[in-house]
Each structure stands twice: as structure tokens, then as C-alpha cells.
């Protein structure tokens, strides 16, 4: 038969009310009593009925995470950070992959709310801003993670993409490079737009011109990175870049293919910096210099921010920008 809290009370020689207080982590329980009750729980192998308990407390102890693209190497590590932190608080995580589809994003919210999740962490693009506004109006706990929309309407924890683009480009400038190209995901993508801004700021600060021929716009894929690099290599030899900053590591991997196919060497002929510090950056040769986005920690902070909202008496909204860090490996070198 299933163990009940009455069995726990008898085993620990305390009242059923005391056991209930321990299970609900109430502060009005002596530490010695709490230890005794928890020991009884372990000895008897008691497992609380989370569903029934959730009905009483009006909490499911489940949070949702809406993933825009599970094939993007950044999101599995972000998800691990979310799961690890949620578990520490006694929460489970329910995932939903939308493949950047605006209609599926709305469907994911409806589904997760129907499952009575206590809050949602998501990463929406600018197109679904009205959905975020609706959730804010409903006072539903929600955190936008990894990227932010302009004039953000909900609590956001995102990367300082402008600074990361600036730092990556400034490092190439410090190595003596003057013709620095940028492979970008474009101005319609928030992260791409911000990293492009950082790239331009670093060039301006160094007195280097922004040249449209040295900027190629694509999508976050190896194929797109290769196409952009081929376009850059098609420039006259005097106009070719000696260094490239790519918006994502996977685009850098595509750029590698184009450079090697042109019988050029990395970093002897062209230095490359990526962005994200995914596992891919260690697998390609030479190992990729890149910008680390600390995705595991970002996921943990996202859960902290969501629980802060869930436990607040009044709705609170915060915007947190997280630092990134340059990881120097083998794909960059100084030039004379």
C-alpha cells in the first residue's frame, strides 16, 4: 500500500499537521523536528502526490520552456541550465519546440497554460511581441531569455550582444587587422543586429571605415556561412579581408569550408572569430576563437528571475544583460 503522511507521522512520533508543515517547507517547524520527519520520509520511501498537492496549493511545480529551435547548438546547453536550476527549487520543466513559427509559439503558450504550468521561459522574436503583451496584461509569470525585443514588455534576461560584437572585433583590431569582415544574421534578427552594431562601434573607435562589401548577411547555418565567405573571397585580392567575425560558430564552420576550398590557411591567411562557444568550436581545426555566452548560467539565472516573479505579491519586471567572454584559441593570429 502507498505510504501516507499519517504513516510518516506515526513513524516520526509527530502530528500529521507537523508532517504537512515540513512537506510545505513552513518556517514554523523546529530544525530537530524537520530532520526527524525527513528521516522518516526517507526510511519509508514516501513520495507525495504532486498532482493532489498542486490542486491544494494552486501550483503544479512545473515551468514551461518554449524553445525556438532545438537544432540550434546553443539551446540544449541553455535547457540544461534551466532544468538543473528548476530541479533545485523542486520544479520540473516541460519543453515545446516551435521552429521559429509564430503560430506554433501561440499554440505552445495555450498548451502550457492548459497544463497549469506555474510560469514560462521563452525566446520569442519581435513578430510575436503582442503575445508577450497579452501575457503581461494577464500577470502571467514569464521571462524572455537569450534575446530581448525592443521596448521589452516582459522580464528579460539576455546577452549583451553589442558588447560581444565590439569585443570580438576589437580583438582582431588589436592583432593588427584592418580589413575585417563580418558574417551576420542580419538586421531583422535582434542578436544579429546588435552584434553588427558592436562590430561597427569597434571599427569606428579604431578609425577604420565601415565597408558594405565586407559585411555579408545570411542565416544561422553552415551553408550560409560558406556562401558568405565565398562572396568575401571573390573580392579583389587587395580588397579581401584578413580577418572575419562571424555571428555564430556554425556560420564560422561554413566559412572554414570556403577558406580551405580556396587553398587558404587559417589563421595564416585569414583569422576567424565565432560566437557562442558551442562544442563545434572545439571540434573544427584549427580550434575556433569565439565568444562564450555562458549559456548554462544564463538558463539558471532565467529560472531565478521567473521564480522571483512567481513569488512576488505584485508583478515585477526586470531587464538583465549578461556578460560574454572572449575565448582565444587557434583560429586567430597577429599580422605585421
N, C-alpha and C positions, 0 to 999 in steps of 0.2 A: 504493500500500500504506500501511497505517496506520503512523504513526511510533511507535517503541517507545523504552523508556528506554535500550536498547542504542545506538540511533541518537543519542540525546541525549549519552550517554557518549562516543561516538566524536567527535561534533562539538565537545564541550567539552574533550576530551582528559583525561577523568577516568574513574574506575571506575564500573561500574554501581551498586555499593554506595553511592558518593558521591551519585549522582543520586537514589537511593532515599531517602537521608537528607535531601536538600534537599526532595524532594516531601513527606516526612513531617514537615518543619519540625523536624528534630532539632537540638539546640543544639550538637552536636559537629562543626560544619562552619565553616570559616573564612569570614569575610564575603566575601573576594575570590572564593573558590570558589563560594559561593552566588550571587553576582552573575553569574559566568561561566556557571553551569548554567542560571540563569533566563533569561539572554540566549539560550542555545541553545534553550531551550524555546520562547521567543517566535519566534525565527527559523525554526524548523522547524514551528511550529504544533502542537505536541504537546498532546493532550487526554487526560488519564488516564482509565482505565476505572474510573469511580467505583464501579460495582457490584462488580467484582472486588476493588478496593481495600477496599471496605467489608466484604467477606467475610473478608479477611485481618485487618483491624483490629477486626472486630466492631462497626463503625459504619456507618450509612447516610448520615451527614451530611445528614439530613432531620429536621426537627422538625414536629410537628403543631400546628395551631391550631384548636380547636373553637369556632366562632362561634355564639352563641345565637340571633342574629337579624341576618342580613346586611342587612336593610332598615333597621335602626337606624342613623341617620347617624353615630353615634359609632364603630361598629366598622370601617368602611373606613379611617378615619384611624389607628385603633389597629393595624389589619393592616399598613398601610404602614410604621409604625414597627417592627413585628416583622420584616417582610421585609427592610427596609433594614439592621437590625442583624444579622439572621441571615446575610445575604449577606456582610457584613463579616467574619464568622467562617468563611465558606466553607460555610454551610448553606443548604439550600433549605427552603421551607415548604409543607406540604400542609394545605389547608383543608377543613373539614367544617362545614356549616351545619345546626343541629339544630332551629331554630324553637321553642326552649324545650320540646322534647318529651323527657321523662325517658328514655323507651325509646330514642329516637334518640341521646341522649347516650351511653348504654351501648354502642350499636351503633358509634358513632363511635370510641370507645376501642378496641373489639375490632378494628375495621378498621385503624386507625392502627398498632396494635401488630403486626398481621399484616403490615403493610408495613415492619416493622422500623424505625420512626422511633426516634430516639435519646431523645426526650423530648416532652412535650406541654404546651402552654399552653392553658388553657381558662377558661371563665367559667360555672360551674355555679351553680344556685340551691340553696337549703337542702335541697330534696327529694332531691337525689342525693348527700347527704353520705356515705352508706355506700359509694358508688363511689369517692370520694376516699380513704376509709379503707382500702379494699382495695388501691388503688394504692400508698398509703404502706406498707402491710404488705409489698408486693412489692418495695419500694425502687425503684419505677419513677420516674424523674425527671419531676416535674410541678409546674406553677406555676398557681395560681389568680390570674386577672388581672381588674382593674377593680372587682371586688366581692369581699367576703370573707364567709364563713359564720361564725356564732357558734361559738366554741371551735374555730377553724380547725385542721384536721388536716394541712394541707399548706402549703408555702411560698406566701405570698400577697403580691401587690403590688396595692394598691387605693387608692381615693381616700379622703381624709379628708372623708367626706360630712357628718359632723356639723358640722365647722368651716365647710364651704362653705355649708350651710344657715344657720348662725349669721351668717356674714359678709354674705350676701345680705340677710337680714332686718335686721341691724344697720345696713346702709347705708340701707335705706328708713326706719328709725327716725331716722337722722341727718338725713334730709331733712325731718323734721317729721311723718311719717305716724304715726298712732296706731291706725288701723283697717287692719290689714294682713292680707290673706287669703293662704291657701296652697292651691295646687292640687297634690295629692300622688298618687303611685302607690300609697300605702297602706302599712300596717304589715307586710303579708305580703311585700313586696319590700324586700330589705336596704337598697338605696340610698334608697328612699322613706322607710323607717322612720328611717334615720339623718339625712336632710335635714329630716324633720319634727322630730326631736329638736333639731337645731340651731336651727330656727325657734322652737321653744318656749323654748329657753335664752336666745335673744336677747330675746324678749318679756319673760321673767321678769326678766332683768337690768335691763331698762328700766322695770320696774314696770308693764308692760302685761298685762292678763289674756289667758289663752288662751280663745278663744271657739269652741266647736264649730261654730257657724253660719258661721264664717269659714274653715273648712277643708273642702275637698271632695276626695273620693277618686275617682280614675279610673284609666285605663290610659295607657300612653305612646303617645298618638296625638293628632292634631289634633282629631278628632271628640270625643274625651273631654275635651280641654281646653276646647273650645267649650261642651259641655254643662255642665261645672263652672262656667264663667264665667257662663253664663246663669242657673244656680242662684244664684250670688252676687249677680247683678244683680237678682234677684227679691226680694231683701230690701228692707225699708222703706228709703226714701231716707236716713233718719238712721242706718240700720244698715249701709249699703253700705260696702264697703272703698274707700279712696282709693289703695291700692296692693296689688299681688299678686305673690307669689313663686311661680313655677311650677317643678315638679320637673324639667322638661325643656323645651328650646327648642321642640320640636314641639308640646307642650301649650300653650306661650305663643302659638304661631301660631294655634291654635284659639281661644284667649282673645281674640286680636286680632279675629277674625271676629265674635265675640259682642259685643264692645265697640263696634265700628264699626256693627254692625247695630242697636244701641241708640242710635245717633246721639250717641255719646260720643267724646271725643278722647283719644288717647294722646300725651303724658303729662298733658295739661292737666286731664283729668277723673280719669284713673286711670294710675298709674305701674305698669310691669311689669318684673320681672326674670325671666330664664330661667336655664337651667343646661345647660352642655355646650359652649357657644360653637361650635356647628356652623355650616356655611356658611349655613344657613337664617337665622341671626340677622342676617346682613348683607343678606339679600335682602328681608325684610319691611320695611314702612315704618310708623312710624319704625324705624330700626335698633335692634335689641334689646340692652339692657343685660343681661349674662349672666355666668355663672361659667365661666371657662375651665378645662378639666380636663387640658390638655396631653397629649392622647391619643397623639400621635406619640412623645413622650418616654416616656410610660408603657409603650408597646409595646417600645421599646428597652430599658428597664430590666427588662421581663419576660424578654427574651431573655438579658440579663446574668445574671439570677437563675437561669434554667433551666440555662445553661451552667455556672454555679458548682456547681449540684447534680450535673450530669453528670460533672464533672471531680473531684468530691470523693471521697476514699477512703472516707469514712464518710458516711451520709445526713445531710444538714443541712436544717434547716427554719427559715425566716425569715419575718417578717411586716413588710412595708414599707408605710407610709402616705404617700401622695404629696400634696403641697400643691396647692391650686387657687388661682385668682386672679380677682378681680372685674374685668370689662371694662365700663367705663362708656360707654354710647352715648346714644341719643336718647330712649329709652322711659321714662326716669325724670326727675323734677324735684322740687325742694323745694316745700313748701307753707307758707303762713303759719300 
